Amino acid sequence: MAISNEQTVLDDMRAVAPEFSKLTEELLFGDIWKRPDLSQRDKSLITVTCLIALNRIEQVDFHLKKAFENGLTKEELVAAITHIAFYAGWPTAASGFVHLKKIIDHL
C-alpha cells in the first residue's frame, strides 16, 4: 500500500470538504503549528502519541512522516509509543508500531 504524500491528503480533503481543508491549512498548519511555544519536533511527538493513544490510526501515517521531517528519530518514536502502551493500552501501541514500520519502510 502506498503512503499518501501531504499534498495528496490535502487535495483529497479539499475535494470533499473545502472549508475544512482551508481551516486545516490556514489555521491548524498555518497558525497553530507555527506558534513558537513548542518546537515542531515537540508538536510532532505530542501529536503522534495522542493520535495513537486515541486510536485515530487513519491520521497516524501522515503525522509519523511529519515527525521524521521535524527531526524525531525512529528510536524516539519507539520509546514514546512503548511508553504510552502503559497508559493507552498494549493493543493501541501495537497498532502504532505497525504504522511506524510502514512509514520506515517507505522512507
Secondary structure, DSSP 8 states (H G I E B T S, - for coil): -----HHHHHHHHHHH-HHHHHHIIIIITTTGGG-TTS-HHHHHHHHHHHHHHTT-GGGHHHHHHHHHHTT--HHHHHHHHHHHHHHH-HHHHHHHHHHHHHHHHT-
